[in-house]
Amino acid sequence: MLHMGESRQPHIVCYQRAWLTLLKEDRAVSVRAVQLSGRSMRIVLSERVKLGTAVSVETGDWMAFGDVHWCRGEYSHYVAELQLEQMLIGLQELQSQQRRWFPRTPQPPSLAVHVAKQPIA
């Protein structure tokens, strides 16, 4: 929940752990966020990513979508800059509201698995 004086801007702590999802490959990579300025985010990761790769990045209470603007090797790792297009801020509050609005009710066990294992007569 936001209080007076709190900003609705995404924040990072230097070298904060984040998850970078390569959307075309549907694969997530652990990265470190090192800078966030406007729509640009600089990350450190263990593998090279191609220029223009569509990505999502998630850390803390927000998620953003964009693409890889550049990526270069530095010592034993890579540094990439992302151009962010869309941001979702307040994910923890959204999840809390979802639990309140849509409480999970126990689902009856599925019979589909048992029926599928029956021999065909």
N, C-alpha and C positions, 0 to 999 in steps of 0.2 A: 504494500500500500504506500502511495506517495504522500508525503507530508509537505506542509508549506516550506518553501525554500528548496525543495528537492528538484533536481533537473530531470527532464524526460529524455536526456541524452545518454547514449551508451557510453560506458566508461570501461577502461582497462587499467590494470596494474601492470607495470613493466614486467615482462616475461610471464604474464599470466597464461596458464594453460588454456587451450581452446581446441575445438574439434573442427577440422576443415574437411568438408565432404565434397569429393569430386563427383558432381551430379551425374555426369554421363556414365561413370564407372560404378556409381552407387557404392562408394568406398570412402571410409573416414580415416583421416590421418591426424595424429596428435601433433599439435604445433604450439609454439609460444608466440603470443601477441606482444609486439614490442612498441607499436605506435599506432594511434588512431587519430586522424586529423581530417575532419569533414567527411568526405566519402572515400578516403584512402586509408587502408590499413596495411601495416607492414608486419609480416610474420617470419618466424624462423622455423624451418622444418628440415627433416632428414633426407628428403628426396626432391628431385627436380619436378616441377609441374610446368606444363606447356602454356605458352602465351595464349590467352583467350579462353582457357578452360573455365567452364561455368562451375561455380562453387557456392557452398553455403558455409558460414563460419558461426559457431555457437560457443558462447562463453558466458558465465555468470547468468544474468537475467535477460539476455537478449540474443537474437539471431539475425544474421544479415545474409543477403544473396548478392552475388556479383560475379566478377571474373578476374582472372590473373592478368595484371597489367605488365609485369615483368618478373623474372626470376633469375637469380645468378648465384653461383657458388661462392662461398666465403669460408675458407679453411675447411673444416670437416662437415659443414652443413650448407644449407641453401637459405637465401633470404628472398622473399617474394613480396610484391606489393599488389594488393587487391583493390580493385575499383568497385565499391559497394553501391548497389542500385536500390535495394529495398531493405528496410530494417524493421524487425519486430521487437518492441521493447516491452518489458513487463511480463515475461513468460511465467515467472513464479506466481504472480498474482492471477494470471489467466488459468493456470493449473489449479490454483486454490478455488477459484470461482467454478471451474468445471466440476470439481469434486463436490462442491456444495449444490450446484444445479442438477448434476446428473450422478447421484450416488450409485455406486455399483451394486447391483443385486446379483446374488449367486445365480449362475446359469445352470440349467439342468444338463447332465452329461449328454453328449451327443451319441446318438445310436448309429450314425453314419459309419463310424469305424467298424462297429460290430457287424452291420449289414454287409459291408464291403468284404469282410473276411468269410462270409458264408459261401459254400460251394453252390455253383449254379446247377439246378436240377434238370 
